[in-house]
Amino acid sequence: MDRKLWLALIAVPVASACGAQSPKSDEPAWPEGIFGNVELSEESGDLSGFEVRFFDDDGKRMAEFVYCEGWCNRAYRAEVTRQGDAFRFSHAKELHVYGDAGAALSEGKVVEYSVVRAGGGLSYKWAFDGAPIPLPADLSSLAPLKEPFGLAVAKGQE
């Protein structure tokens, strides 16, 4: 028997025995690469929008992302989970609340993101502390990017 054919015949059972699986045909592929809609306002110099980079970190599906409102101040990293056709990730946002005595109290509110495939890019939704935040369709669309923009700003890169 030809050596290549023999190797091919044993490769499938060995891969199956080791737990390798092909994705279900009805499930969308995990997103990879950078997607975003961060824009610079010519009038004010402000940055606004959302940008996310999907990557694999030792077998974990991860997202690095930034929400820019006025500027892209901080990038977050989180593990990505699948829920149906959506890919979800979140982070805790620290807020400073002033009490009656004037002292600052820190609270952590959860910001949740959900992305789905839409055309050649992604569409995203988000919720703050469990309350969905409505977004116009043009602001929820994320186009594929070749290089980071908002993430680079948040990291202080040029």
N, C-alpha and C positions, 0 to 999 in steps of 0.2 A: 504494500500500500504506500502511496506517495506520502512523504513526511508532512507536507503542508496540510493535506487532507486529514491525516491522522490527528495532527495538532488541532485542527478546526473541530473535529468530531469530539475531542475530549474537553475543549475549552468551554463549551456551553454547559455541560453538566457540572464542571468544576466551578464555574462562575455562579451557577444556581446554588450549589452546595455552600458557597462562601457568602451567600446572602445578596449577591449583586442582582439588582432588579432593574428592569427598564421601566420608565414612567408609564403610568396608565395612559392610554391614547386619548382619553377624554379630559385629562388634567392639563392645564397650561404649563409650559415649561417655566422653571424658575427664572425670574428676570436676572440679567447679567449686564454689567456695564453701568454707565452714568446716564441719568435722565433728569431733565430740569426745565424750568421756565423762569429762572432768575433774570431780571432785567434792570438796567441802569436807567434812571430817569434823567433825561438831558436837562430838564428844568431845575430839579432840586438836587441832583447828584445822589439821590437815595437808591438803594438796591431793594428790590422786592421780588418775592417768589419762593419756590421750593426746589431743592435739588437733592437727589439721592444717588448713591453709588452702591450697587449690589456686588458682593464678592463672597468667596468661600474662605473660611478661616478654620483650618484643621477639621474639615467636614461639617462645620456649622455654617448655615446660610446667614449672612450678615448684611446689614445696611449701615452706611455712614450717610448722614443727612443733615441738612441745614434748612431752617425756615428763616427767610430774610424779610425783615420788616423795618425799613429805614436803612439797615445795614445787615450784613451776614456776620453775626457776632460769635456764634458758637456752633460747632459741629458735634453731633451726637453719634454714638454707635449702639446698635441693638441687634439682637438675634431676630431673624425673620421667620415667621410661621405661616403655614398655608391654612386658609379657611375657605374651602370651596375653590372658586376662581380667584379669590383675593389673597394677597400677600400682606401680612400685618407685622408692624413693629411699633414700639413706643418708647417713651422716655419720661422721666419725672422732671417737671419744671419747678424750680424753686422760686417761690414768691415771698416777698417780705410784706408782712401785714403789721400795721401799727395798732397796738391795743390802747386801752384807756389811759394807761400810764405813759404812753408814747414810745414804749420799747418795741423794737422790731422783733417779730416772731416769724420764723421761717416755716412755710408750708410747702409740701410737695404735692403738686397736682399732676395727674398723668395726662400726657398728650399722646393720643393714639393715631396712627396713620394706617391707611389701607389703600393698596394700589391694585389695579386690575389692568390687564392688557387692553389697549384701545388703539386700533389702527396699527401704525408702526411704532407707537410709543406706549405710554401708560396714562392712566387717569387716576387721580388720588382723591381721597376724602380724609378728613381728620376730625377728631373729637377732643374736646378739652374737658377733663374731669367727667367723662361720660356723656357730655352734651355735644351732639354733632354740630359742627360749624359749617354753615352753608357756603358753598363756593360757586361762583358763576362758571359755566362750562369752559370758557376760555382760560380761566385761572387754574382749573383742575387738570388741564392737559400738560403732560410732561413729554417733551421730545427727547430722543436719544442724542447724547452729546459725545463729542470726540475727546474733550478735555473738561476738567472741572472748572467752574467759574465761581459759584457761590461757596463751594467747599474750599476752594483755594483762598478766597477772601477771608473766610472764617479762620483758616489756619495761618493767616498772615503771609501767604505766598503771593508771588506776582503772577 
